[in-house]
């Protein structure tokens, strides 16, 4: 087959030859796998130190360090550092959703296994698909709706709710997925003018500011009068155990920024539809970290739920590719 005929054949199946040449899918997959390992290790570190630090103390130090790492990277690579936004209202809503969404995820690590919290977070592709119908006016057919239903069945199986004695904090990873999905819909709107680094800086600035405000109101631990681990994580006195916690918080900040750079580079050099499914490797990393560091082994219900969530999500990615609609696949899910 000559080059011209091959190009026509590619176009028939929706493959642009220039795009194919530009994409470096093997390297993108490797970066996604590395990034997911890094994020899972960061989550495990958060879980390890949650009995010794305040959540927003850790958030503050992590964000400050990550800010410095990303800014240094941009300086070294001669990329512009831009703080302005063309969408101030939408940006404000997005960073609020992102901040409190991942606050709820880290809170969930005080009460449930790492792998379980991670699996429940992956309800986000189903929520993104639903929100895209209402906010982006995307058309979603019966096949993707079926995948969404299968995914939520997986979530239900993992939660295994007993409504007579149900710990509603078990829903915090799902709340994180809800906030994250809405923030991704907003990014879909704002990415035409705001680049990914400026959007990350907006979040960093907000997270640092809100964490400091929280410190001035409750940072001395005067409201830490509860025995519940989640409450203590939020209300514990700041900087009360720095000798132990500071190295871990700095570590979280460095690897958090490194993970972001892995994700961003992977989605920049490779096809999102190709690399997106490999984000689910984090479930394996989370299970492994949970087993090694916390002696946590996923039960049968969690494993079945994970399989349903992964199958539903990957099918959504496949249908988005077939319909040429990048909704859940366009941005990394962590």
N, C-alpha and C positions, 0 to 999 in steps of 0.2 A: 504493500500500500504506500503510495507516494505521500509526501508531506501535506499536499493540498487536500487529498482525499481523507487523510487522517484528521486534518483540521475540521473538515465538513462532518466527519463521523463524531468528533468530539462535540461540535456545536449541536448536533442532533440530540445528544444526550445532556445538553446543558453545561458542557465543560468548555470553559474559555481557555485556549492554549496559553495565553499570556499569564492568566491566573495560575494555571498548573505549573508553569515554569517558575513563578514567583514563590509559590508555597514550598516550604521545607517541612513537610509533614513528619518525617522521622525525628528531626530535631525538636519539633514542637511537641511531639508525644513524650520524648525524654524529659523536656522541661516541665510539662504538666505532671509527669510522675514524680519528678524531684520536688516540684512545688507542693504537691499534695502530701508528700512525706513531711516536708517542712511544716506545713500548716497543722498536720496531725500531731507532730512533735510539739508545736507551739501550744495546741489545745491541751495536750498531756501535761505540759509544764504549768499552764494555768490551773489545771486540776490539782497538780501536786502542791502548789503554793496557796491554794484557796483557804487553807486553815490558818495562814500566817500573815495575810495581807488584806487590805481593803480592795474591793474590786476596782474602784475608781482611782485608787493609788496606783494599782498595776496598769490600768488603762492610761493614766497620765504619763507614767514613765515610759511605757511601751510606745505611746504615740509620739512623745518627744524624741525618743531615740530613732524611731522609724522616719520621722520628719527629717532629722539630720542625715540619715543614710540616703534617703531619696534625693534630698537637696544636693548632697555631695556627689551623688551619681550624675545628676543633671549637670552640675558644674564641671565635672571631669569630662563628660561627653559633649560639652559645649551646647547643651540644649537649654532653651529659655525656661526660666522659672516664672510662671504666670499665676497670679493669685486672683485676678478678676474673673467674673463670670458674666455671661450674657443672659443668664436666667436666675436672678437673685432669689426669687420666691421659690421656684422649683428646687434650686440648690439647697435652700434652707430646709425645705421639707425632706429632701433626700438625706441630708446628713443627720437630721434628727432621727429618721427612720433607721438609718444604718447604725447610729450610736446606740440607741436603746434596743434595737433588734439584737445586736451582738452582746449587749449587756445581758439580755435574757438567755442567750446561749451559754455564756460563761456561768451564769447562775445555775443553769441546769446541770452543770458538771459537779455541783455540790451534792446532788441527790440521785444521779443516775450514771450508769456506765458510760464511758467515753464513746464506745461504738454505737450505743443506743441513741445518744444525743446527736451524733453525727448523722445517723440514718434518718432521724426525724427531720433534721434540717433539710434533707434532700426532698422534702415536699415542695421546695421552692419552684422547681420547673413546672409543676402542676398549677401552682398559684400564678406564676408568670403567664402561663397559657391562658388562664381564666381572666386575669386582669387585662391582658392584651385585647381581649374581645371588647371590653367596655371602654378602655382608655385609648387604645390604638386602632380600634375598629378593624382588627384583624379577623379574617374568616377562619373558623376552626371547625373541621368536619367531624363526622361521627367516629372516625378512627382515633383521632387525638382525644376526643371526649372519652372514648373507651379507655385509652391509656391513662387519662387523668383519674378515672374511677378506679382502675386497678391500682394506681399509685396510692390513692387515699385508703383503699382497702388494706394495703401494706402498712400505712400509718396506723390504722385502727388495730391491726393485729399486733403491732409492736407495743402500742399503748395498753392494750388489753384492759379497757376501762371497767372498773367495778364502781358504779356510780353511788353505791352506798358508802364506799370508803375509798375515794379517789383523791390522790394528791394532784391538785390542779397545777402545781409547779412542773408536773410532767409535760405540760403543754408548752413550756417555755421554748424548747427548740422549734416547735411549730410556729410560735409567735415570732421567733427570729426569722423563720422562713417567710412568714407573711410580710414582715417589715422589709426584708431583703428583696422579695419579689416586687413590692411597690417601688423600692428605690431603683431597681433595675428597669422598670417601666419608665421612670423619670429619666434615667440615664439614656434610654432609647431616644427620648425627646431632646436632651441637652447635648448629646455627643456631636451633633452637627457643627457646633461652634466652640464648645469647651473640650479641650483635650483631656486625655485620661489622667495626666499628671496634675493638672490644675484641679480636676475633680477630686483627686486624692488629697491634695493640699487643703481643699475646702473642708474635707472631713477631719483632717488632722487639726486644723485651727479650731474647728467647733469642738472636737473631743477634748483638746487641751483646755479650752475656755470653760466648758461645762464641768469638766473634772475639777478645775480650780474653784468654781462656784460651789460645787458639792463639798469640797474640802473646807471652805470657809463656814459652811452651815453645819456640817455634821462630822468634820474631819477629826475632832478631838474625841470621838467615840462616846459622847454623852447619851446617845440613844441606843447603844449596844446593850440592851437589857433582855435579849432573847437567847434561848438555847438552840434555836433552829439554825442549821448551818448556812442556809441561804441568807437569812437575816444578818448573821454575823459577818458574812462576806461583804455585805453592802454597808453595814454600820460600824464595823471594826475601826478602831483608832488608826489613823494614818501614821506611817513611819515608826511604828512601834517595834518592828523587828527587822530593821534595815540590814543588819549584819548578815542575816540569812537571806532575805528576800531580794535585796538590790541586785546581786549578780543575776538572779533568775529573771528579774524584770528587764534588765538590760539585754539579756539573751533573747527574751521574747521580742523586744523591739527590733533587734538586728535580724532575727530570722523571719519576723513578720514582713519587714521590708524586702528581704531577699525572696520570700515566697511571692510577694506581689510582682517583683521584677521577673520572676520565672513565668508567672501567669501572663503578664502583659506581653512579654517577648514571644511566648508560645502562640498567643492569639494574633500577634502581629506577623509572624513569619509562616504560620501554618493555617490550614483551613479550619475554621471553627467547628464545622460539622465533623471533621476528623478527630480533633483533639478533645472535644467536649465529653464524649463518653469515657475517656480516660480519667476524668475527674473523680469517677466513682472508685478509683483505686484508693481513695482516702478511707473508704470503709474497711479495706483490708489493713491499711496502716493503723487506723483507729482501733481495730480489733486486736492487732498485734501489740500496740502500745498499751492498751488496756490490760492485756494478759500479762505482759512483762512487768509493768510498773505498778499495777493495781490489782493483779490477780482477778481480773474480770474476764469471764468467758461468756460470749453471747449465748442466750438460751435458744431453743428451737423456734419460738415465736419470733424472736428478733431476727433470726436468720431468714425465716420465711418472709417476714415483712421487708427485709432488705432486698431480697430477690424480686419481690413484686414492685418495689419502688424503683429499683435499677431497670427492670424490664420496661416499666411504664415510661420512665424518663428517656431511655434510649430510643424507644419507639417514637416518642415525641420529636427527638432530634432527627430521626430518619424521615418522619413526615414533614418536618420543617424543611429539610433539604429537598425533598421531592416537590414540595409546594413553593420552593424558593422564598420562604418566610423565615428570616432569622429572628426569632423571638427569645427563646430560652437558650439558644446555642451561641448567641453573638458575644456574650460576656462570660467570664469565668464565674462559677457558682460560689467561689470563696475569695 
